[in-house]
Amino acid sequence: MSETTTLTQEERTLAGLAHGSVLLGVFTSGLGGILAALIIWVVQKEKSAYVAFQALQALVYQALVFVVTMVAWCCWGLLWMLLILVPISSNPQAYDVAPPAGLWVGLILMIIPLGLWGLAILYGLWGAVRCLQGQDFRYALVGRWLKSTQ
């Protein structure tokens, strides 16, 4: 976006909504935000270059966050199963009174995927705030990559 370009309130709002749709992911396992950003991009790609670019960024960012978060959860689940199922299946009588220590380690390690998800949501909301203020916003890697492909 150049310095001489002035954005309408509608453009700022739509761009902010595209980034802010990351919150829909909380209630829809990530897919609602991706869908909302996609719809905004499709509707605005011929009308506003600013909104289209912001929506495309939000779409790609949220899709990447979805994949990374799912991989993190799968890794955590496999590790937790190994920490619990292997000890229990090898000697079930040893855990009649107390669970294996891996249970607590697994619960603590749950912080990693939850933390990644939380930070990703906050970063998307930061993009929404910047767009609502009429600023050009680019995600650290996604924004540069998308801008270079255009």
NORTAMO-V626611 format. One record per backbone hydrogen bond with DSSP energy under -1.0 kcal/mol. NH is the residue of the N-H (numbers start at 0). CO is the residue of the C=O. Records with the same first field share a line. If there is no record, write none. Layout:
NH->CO ; CO
This chain:
11->7
12->8
13->9
14->10
15->11
16->12
17->13
18->14
19->15
20->16
21->18
22->19
23->20
25->22
27->23
29->24
30->27
33->29
34->30
35->31
36->32
37->33
38->34
39->35
40->36
41->37
42->38
43->39
44->40
47->43
51->47
52->48
53->49
54->50
55->51
56->52
57->53
58->54
59->55
60->56
61->57
62->58
63->59
64->60
65->61
66->62
67->63
68->64
69->65
70->66
71->67
72->68
73->69
74->70
75->71
76->72
77->73
78->74
79->75
80->76
81->77
82->78
83->79
84->80
87->83
88->84
89->85
90->86
93->90
94->91
95->92
102->99
104->100
105->101
106->102
107->103
108->104
110->107
111->108
113->109
114->110
115->111
116->112
117->113
118->114
119->115
120->116
121->117
122->118
123->119
124->120
125->121
126->122
127->123
128->124
129->125
130->126
131->127
132->128
133->130
134->129
142->138
144->140
145->141
146->142
147->143
148->144
